[in-house]
Amino acid sequence: MTLHPIVASVTARITERSRPTRQAYLQQVDAASSQDPGALRLGCANVAHAFAAMPEGDKGRATALDNIKVVAPRAPNIGIVNAYNDLLSAHAPLQHYPDLIKDEARKLGATAQVAGGVPAMCDGVTQGTPGMELSLFSRDVIAMATAVSLSHDVFDAALMLGVCDKIVPGLLIGALQFGHLPTVFVPAGPMTSGLSNNEKSKVREQAALGMVGRAELLEAESKAYHGEGTCTFYGTANSNQMLLEAMGLHVPGTAFINPGEGLRTELTREAARTVLALVKGQNFTPIGRLVDERCIVNAMVALLATGGSTNHLIHWVAVARAAGIVIDWDDFSALSDVVPLLTRVYPNGSADVNQFQAAGGPGYVIRELLDAGLMHTDVLTVRAGGLREFTRIPSAQNGQLVWHEAGASKDESVVRPASSPFSASGGLKLLQGNLGRSVIKISAVPEALHTIEAPARVFSSQDELQVAFKAGELDRDIVCVVRWQGPQANGMPELHKLTPPLAVLQGKGFKVALVTDGRMSGASGKVPAAIHVSPEAAAGGPLAKVQDGDVIRLDGIAGTLQVLVNEAEWANRPLAEMPTDLRAANGVGMGRELFANMRRNALKAEEGACTWL
């Protein structure tokens, strides 16, 4: 299939724009690749420290020494970076993965070590609290922790164990700093289906109205989030897994197999076998070469075709930059115009990710996109068969892994072919105008609400909006502007708590929209939300000019976000300053003091909110 001309042209302009930074990055990768393995290159004391705790049999293989005699060849050593903790449902299964990997490595004559752990926090736990203001920057902390883990420099390959929102982008950014290492990502899968996402949302709206109390709300939430694995809606965590499949960084079909299944165990072992097939001397495929411009475009296309998390318009910009590749929201917008929406998974529909997997899952979507000429086929992946291997579904037969073709959609209310999509364009949309640049998850919004024009009510925090809602002050057509929520202001928290009250207002028949320089994530729902407004108010963005009563027009069809104020008046209107009490409170308590330097140095949302550049 011939590559779609828009996909080809977007890839070409990304390649041209990135030429200097990509070339410099690849020179670093090649220089590191040309060195001898660390176990042979480092001083004897360094090597002894690195392998002192290894079992004797492993130690001999890893150091190429046995009873102080040189033996050959030295076995490859896998560095495991693990995001395990037992607080988070998605990461609790990772506790025992290193033992499986070490056992499988030994069977293949290799060794493996846990190089380090990285922090993993949950936005579901911290939403609406000061802890959420650490969330976005935790991505860069995870990237740094990954770099610290791999800096011991005694590894021939790496396995990244992690699943959720900031964890996967952080691991990927960190891994790309060691682009000379073959690297495979190892997920744990989604929890089994509990209370449906629609039923959960109904109870949340009832709670916002005071119709049910804390006991009923907690019961519903606990039925929805009930066991090990990721949340079952198609938010940032599950979007991560879809993108990694599209980039060829998983064992094919690994994304949405539930924890605890025998197949999951075999796929984890297969990750060790896969990465060992990529080390030097074999089919050497370092991650820095694998993640190129075409690979990044494939990830962008997969995100748009599935209506994935808006967070990735920040995270994948940062991921690309870590590989010397420069992308922006114009690239996403151009691709969105031609990439069809192939899935309906909550919040873009009623199905959860388990139903998505049963209907065909990532394998089906990738096949449809490849066959339609909307993804690059000529890319490296962690498998010798290339991206076509990622169109197949894994299963276990007689204790062996086998892959079969995805076939036709098992449920066209969940997954459709590219020839008959839910929408001819992608799930995310760029909005531009005199309020700046922002994005909207248009696939989650009913078509009749793609355009909203109403007077503004300006808030300095989501708590202020909650107070006004409870006082009945918002029962009208309204555009709620929540500012001072960008990276430099307070770390750009997700504003999940706003979804229930705004949905209630919409349910009453009012025209409602949200405009904010904060985030809403994959949980962006049926209320039109212009998010990530950039430049942010705290950086002098025009959102700081908006006043109560200004009429704002959000047009998801035309792709515009405008305040309908006379041009001369708008140009002369002064910028509001962040309230003194808010400025004083931001960055104090719950560890936020330690992130002050990140807030000061964060780039714009469209530049990935990176803190290391």
Residue pairs with C-beta under 8 A, 6 or more apart in sequence:
1 370
1 371
1 372
1 373
1 377
2 373
3 373
3 376
4 338
4 372
4 373
4 374
6 334
6 335
6 337
6 338
7 297
7 301
7 335
7 338
7 373
7 374
7 375
7 376
9 334
10 297
10 331
10 334
10 335
11 293
11 294
11 297
11 376
13 331
14 293
14 296
14 297
14 325
14 326
14 327
14 331
15 22
15 293
17 326
18 293
18 324
18 325
18 326
21 321
21 324
21 325
21 326
22 292
22 293
22 323
22 324
22 325
23 324
24 324
25 179
25 288
25 323
25 324
26 288
26 289
26 324
28 179
28 288
29 179
29 180
29 286
29 288
29 289
30 180
32 178
32 179
32 180
33 180
33 280
33 284
33 286
35 41
37 74
37 77
37 154
37 156
37 280
38 47
38 50
38 152
38 153
38 154
38 155
39 47
39 50
39 51
39 62
39 63
39 64
39 74
39 77
39 154
40 64
40 74
42 50
42 153
42 154
47 63
47 154
50 152
50 154
51 58
51 59
51 62
51 63
51 154
54 62
54 111
54 113
57 106
58 102
58 106
58 111
59 65
60 66
60 67
60 71
61 74
61 75
61 109
61 110
61 111
62 74
62 75
62 77
62 111
62 154
63 74
64 70
64 71
64 72
64 73
64 74
64 75
65 71
75 109
75 110
75 111
76 110
76 111
76 156
76 157
76 276
76 279
77 110
77 111
77 112
77 113
77 154
77 155
77 156
77 157
78 101
78 105
78 110
78 111
78 112
78 113
78 155
78 156
78 157
78 158
78 159
78 272
78 275
78 276
79 112
79 113
79 115
79 149
79 150
79 152
79 154
79 155
79 157
79 158
79 159
79 181
80 97
80 98
80 101
80 112
80 113
80 114
80 115
80 158
80 159
80 161
81 115
81 116
81 117
81 118
81 146
81 149
81 150
81 158
81 159
81 160
81 161
81 162
81 171
81 174
81 175
82 94
82 97
82 98
82 114
82 116
82 117
82 118
82 161
82 162
83 91
83 94
83 117
83 118
83 119
83 120
83 142
83 161
83 162
83 163
83 164
83 167
83 171
84 91
84 92
84 94
84 95
84 97
84 117
84 120
84 161
85 91
85 92
85 120
86 92
86 95
87 122
87 125
88 120
88 121
88 122
88 125
88 164
89 191
89 225
89 227
89 228
89 229
89 230
89 231
90 122
90 163
90 164
90 188
90 228
90 229
90 230
90 231
90 237
91 120
91 162
91 163
91 164
91 167
91 188
92 188
92 228
93 188
93 189
93 228
93 229
93 259
93 260
93 264
94 161
94 162
94 186
94 188
97 161
97 186
97 188
97 268
98 112
98 114
98 161
100 265
100 268
100 269
100 272
101 112
101 159
101 186
101 268
101 269
101 271
101 272
102 111
102 112
103 269
104 269
104 272
104 273
105 111
105 112
105 272
105 276
108 272
108 273
108 276
110 272
110 276
112 159
112 272
113 154
113 155
115 149
115 150
115 152
115 155
115 158
116 145
116 146
116 148
116 149
116 150
117 145
117 149
118 141
118 142
118 145
118 146
118 149
118 162
118 167
118 170
118 171
118 174
119 138
119 141
119 142
119 145
120 142
120 162
120 164
120 167
121 131
121 134
121 135
121 138
121 166
122 164
122 165
123 132
123 135
123 165
123 236
123 494
123 496
123 521
124 225
124 231
125 131
126 132
126 134
126 135
127 493
127 494
127 496
127 497
128 462
128 496
128 497
129 590
130 589
130 590
130 592
131 590
131 591
132 491
132 493
132 494
133 490
133 491
133 493
133 586
133 587
133 590
133 592
133 595
134 491
134 590
134 591
134 592
134 595
135 165
135 166
135 491
135 493
135 494
136 166
136 314
136 487
136 491
136 492
136 493
136 519
136 609
137 491
137 595
137 598
137 599
137 602
137 611
138 166
138 170
139 166
139 169
139 170
139 173
139 315
139 318
140 170
140 173
140 598
140 610
140 611
140 612
141 170
142 162
142 166
142 167
142 169
142 170
142 171
142 173
142 174
143 170
143 171
143 173
143 174
143 177
143 322
143 612
144 174
145 170
145 174
146 160
146 170
146 171
146 173
146 174
146 175
146 177
147 174
147 177
147 178
149 174
150 158
150 174
150 175
150 177
150 178
150 181
155 181
156 181
156 182
156 279
156 280
157 181
157 182
157 183
157 184
157 275
157 276
157 278
157 279
158 175
158 178
158 181
158 182
158 183
158 184
158 275
158 287
159 183
159 184
159 185
159 186
159 271
159 272
159 275
160 168
160 171
160 172
160 175
160 183
160 184
160 185
160 186
161 186
162 168
162 170
162 171
162 185
162 187
163 187
163 188
163 230
163 237
163 240
163 241
164 230
164 236
164 237
164 240
165 235
165 236
165 237
165 240
165 309
165 311
165 521
166 315
167 240
168 185
168 237
168 240
168 241
168 244
169 240
169 312
169 315
169 316
169 318
169 319
171 185
172 185
172 249
172 291
172 319
172 322
173 318
173 319
173 322
175 181
175 183
175 287
176 287
176 288
176 291
176 319
176 322
176 323
177 322
178 287
179 286
179 287
179 288
179 289
179 291
179 323
180 286
180 288
181 286
181 287
182 275
182 278
182 279
182 284
182 285
182 286
182 287
182 382
183 249
183 275
183 286
183 287
183 382
184 249
184 250
184 251
184 271
184 274
184 275
184 278
184 382
185 244
185 249
185 250
186 250
186 251
186 254
186 268
186 271
187 241
187 244
187 250
187 254
187 255
188 228
188 229
188 230
188 259
188 264
189 229
189 230
189 254
189 255
189 256
189 257
189 258
189 259
189 261
189 264
190 229
190 230
190 231
190 232
190 238
190 256
190 258
190 352
190 353
190 354
190 357
191 225
191 226
191 227
191 228
191 229
191 230
191 231
191 232
191 258
191 259
192 227
192 229
192 258
192 354
193 232
193 352
193 354
193 355
194 223
194 224
194 225
194 226
194 227
194 232
195 220
195 223
195 224
195 226
196 224
196 350
196 352
197 224
197 232
197 233
197 346
197 347
197 350
197 352
198 346
198 350
199 220
199 224
200 220
200 221
200 223
200 224
201 500
201 503
201 525
203 212
203 216
203 217
203 220
203 221
204 217
204 220
204 499
204 500
205 500
205 503
205 504
205 507
206 212
206 216
207 213
207 216
207 217
207 500
208 469
208 500
208 501
208 503
208 504
209 504
224 231
224 232
225 231
228 259
228 260
229 258
229 259
230 237
230 238
230 241
230 353
231 237
231 238
232 238
232 346
232 352
232 353
232 354
233 345
233 346
233 347
233 352
233 353
233 522
233 523
234 306
234 307
234 308
234 309
234 343
234 345
234 346
234 347
234 348
234 352
234 353
234 356
234 522
235 309
235 521
235 522
235 523
236 309
236 311
236 312
236 315
236 521
236 522
237 522
238 255
238 256
238 353
238 522
239 303
239 306
239 308
239 309
239 311
239 312
239 522
241 250
241 254
241 255
241 256
241 362
242 255
242 302
242 303
242 306
242 308
242 362
242 365
243 299
243 302
243 303
243 308
243 312
243 316
244 250
244 255
245 252
245 253
245 254
245 255
245 302
245 362
245 363
245 366
245 390
246 298
246 299
246 301
246 302
246 362
246 366
246 375
246 387
246 390
247 290
247 291
247 295
247 296
247 298
247 299
247 381
248 290
248 295
248 379
248 380
248 381
248 382
248 383
248 386
248 387
248 390
249 287
249 290
249 291
249 381
249 382
250 382
250 390
251 267
251 270
251 271
251 274
251 382
251 383
251 394
252 363
252 383
252 389
252 390
252 392
252 394
252 403
253 267
253 361
253 362
253 363
253 390
253 392
253 393
253 394
253 403
254 267
254 271
254 394
255 357
255 361
255 362
256 353
256 354
256 356
256 357
256 361
256 362
257 263
257 264
257 267
257 357
257 394
258 264
258 354
262 396
263 394
263 395
263 396
263 401
266 396
266 401
267 394
267 401
270 401
274 382
274 383
275 382
276 282
277 283
277 384
278 284
278 285
278 286
278 382
283 384
285 380
285 382
288 323
289 380
290 379
290 380
290 381
290 382
291 319
291 323
291 325
292 323
292 325
292 379
292 380
293 325
294 376
294 378
294 379
295 376
295 379
295 380
296 316
296 319
296 320
296 323
296 325
296 327
297 335
297 375
297 376
298 375
298 376
298 379
298 387
299 316
300 316
300 327
300 331
300 332
300 335
301 335
301 339
301 369
301 374
301 375
302 308
302 362
302 365
302 366
302 369
302 375
303 309
303 312
303 316
303 426
303 427
303 428
304 332
304 335
304 336
304 339
304 341
304 426
304 427
304 428
305 339
305 340
305 341
305 342
305 343
305 365
305 368
305 369
305 374
305 426
305 427
306 341
306 342
306 343
306 345
306 365
306 427
307 341
307 343
307 344
307 345
307 348
307 426
307 427
307 428
307 441
307 443
307 444
308 427
308 428
308 522
309 521
309 522
310 428
310 439
310 440
310 441
310 519
310 520
310 521
310 522
310 524
310 531
310 532
311 519
311 521
311 522
313 329
313 332
313 428
313 439
313 532
313 605
313 606
314 519
314 532
314 605
314 606
314 608
314 609
315 608
316 327
317 327
317 328
317 606
317 607
317 608
318 608
318 609
318 610
319 608
320 326
320 327
320 608
321 607
321 608
321 610
321 613
328 606
328 607
329 430
329 437
329 439
329 606
330 430
332 428
332 430
332 439
333 429
333 430
333 559
335 426
336 425
336 426
336 427
336 428
336 429
336 430
337 425
337 426
338 374
338 425
339 369
339 374
339 425
339 426
340 372
340 418
340 421
340 422
340 423
340 424
340 425
340 426
341 348
341 421
341 422
341 423
341 425
341 426
341 427
341 443
342 365
342 368
342 369
342 415
342 416
342 417
342 418
342 421
342 422
343 349
343 356
343 365
343 414
343 415
343 416
343 422
344 350
344 351
344 413
344 414
344 415
344 422
345 351
345 352
345 353
345 355
345 356
345 414
346 352
347 441
347 444
347 522
347 523
347 524
347 525
347 526
348 427
348 441
348 443
348 444
349 413
349 414
351 359
351 411
351 413
351 414
355 411
355 414
356 414
356 415
358 410
358 411
359 409
359 410
359 411
359 414
359 415
360 393
360 406
360 407
360 408
360 409
360 410
360 415
361 393
361 406
361 415
362 390
363 390
363 391
363 392
363 393
363 406
364 391
364 406
364 407
364 409
364 415
365 415
366 375
366 387
366 390
366 391
367 391
367 406
368 417
368 418
369 375
369 418
370 377
370 387
370 388
370 391
371 418
372 418
372 419
374 418
375 387
376 387
377 386
377 387
377 388
378 386
379 386
379 387
380 386
381 387
381 389
381 390
383 389
383 390
389 403
391 405
391 406
392 403
392 404
392 405
392 406
393 403
393 404
393 405
393 406
394 401
394 402
394 403
395 401
395 402
395 403
395 404
396 402
409 415
409 416
409 417
412 420
416 422
422 443
423 443
426 443
427 441
427 442
427 443
427 444
428 439
428 440
428 441
428 442
428 443
429 439
429 440
429 442
429 556
429 559
430 437
430 438
430 439
430 559
431 437
431 438
431 439
431 440
431 530
431 554
431 555
431 556
431 559
431 560
431 561
432 559
432 560
432 561
433 560
433 561
433 562
433 563
434 542
434 562
434 563
434 570
435 515
435 530
435 533
435 542
435 543
435 546
435 552
435 561
435 562
435 563
436 533
436 534
436 535
436 541
436 542
436 543
436 561
437 533
437 534
437 606
438 515
438 530
438 531
438 532
438 533
438 534
438 561
439 530
439 531
439 532
440 524
440 528
440 529
440 530
440 531
440 554
440 556
441 520
441 522
441 524
441 529
442 450
442 556
444 524
444 525
444 526
445 526
445 527
445 528
445 556
446 526
449 506
449 511
449 526
449 527
449 528
450 528
450 555
450 556
450 557
451 553
451 554
451 555
451 556
451 557
451 558
452 479
452 511
452 512
452 513
452 528
452 553
452 554
453 511
453 551
453 552
453 553
453 554
453 564
454 477
454 478
454 479
454 511
454 512
454 513
454 551
454 552
455 477
455 478
455 479
455 548
455 549
455 550
455 551
455 552
456 478
456 479
456 480
456 481
456 515
456 546
456 547
456 548
456 549
456 550
456 551
456 552
456 563
457 468
457 473
457 474
457 478
457 479
457 480
457 481
457 548
458 481
458 483
458 546
458 547
458 548
459 465
459 468
459 480
459 481
459 482
459 483
460 482
460 483
460 484
460 578
460 579
460 582
461 482
461 484
461 485
461 582
462 482
462 485
462 495
462 497
462 498
462 518
465 474
465 480
465 482
465 498
465 501
466 497
466 498
466 501
468 474
469 501
469 504
469 505
474 480
474 501
474 505
475 505
475 508
475 510
476 510
477 510
477 511
477 512
478 505
478 510
478 511
478 512
478 513
479 512
479 513
479 514
479 515
479 552
479 554
480 498
480 502
480 512
480 513
480 514
480 515
481 515
481 516
481 543
481 546
481 552
482 495
482 498
482 514
482 515
482 516
482 518
483 516
483 517
483 533
483 536
483 537
483 543
483 544
483 546
484 490
484 517
484 537
484 538
484 578
484 579
484 582
485 492
485 493
485 495
485 516
485 517
485 518
485 519
485 536
486 492
486 517
486 518
486 533
486 534
486 535
486 536
486 537
486 538
486 539
486 541
486 605
487 536
487 599
487 602
487 603
487 604
487 605
487 609
488 536
488 538
488 539
488 599
488 600
488 602
489 517
489 536
489 537
489 538
489 578
489 586
489 599
490 586
490 587
490 599
491 592
491 595
491 598
491 599
492 517
492 518
492 519
492 536
492 602
492 605
492 609
493 518
493 519
494 518
494 519
494 520
494 521
494 523
495 514
495 516
495 518
495 519
495 520
496 520
496 521
496 523
498 514
498 520
499 520
499 523
499 524
499 525
499 527
502 512
502 514
502 527
503 525
503 526
503 527
505 512
506 512
506 526
506 527
512 527
512 528
513 527
513 528
513 529
513 530
513 552
513 554
514 520
514 527
514 528
514 529
514 530
514 531
515 529
515 530
515 533
515 543
515 552
515 554
515 561
516 529
516 530
516 531
516 533
517 532
517 533
517 534
517 536
517 537
517 538
517 541
517 543
517 605
518 531
518 532
519 531
519 532
520 529
520 531
524 531
528 554
528 556
530 554
530 561
532 605
532 606
533 541
533 543
533 561
534 541
534 604
534 605
534 606
535 541
535 542
535 604
536 543
536 604
536 605
537 543
537 544
537 575
537 576
537 578
538 544
538 578
539 604
540 575
542 563
542 570
544 575
544 576
544 577
545 563
545 570
545 573
545 574
545 575
545 576
546 552
546 563
547 573
550 563
550 564
550 565
551 563
551 564
551 565
552 561
552 562
552 563
552 564
553 560
553 561
553 562
553 564
554 560
554 561
555 561
555 562
563 570
565 573
586 592
587 593
587 595
587 596
587 599
597 611
598 611
601 611
602 609
602 610
602 611
603 609
603 610
603 611
603 613
607 613
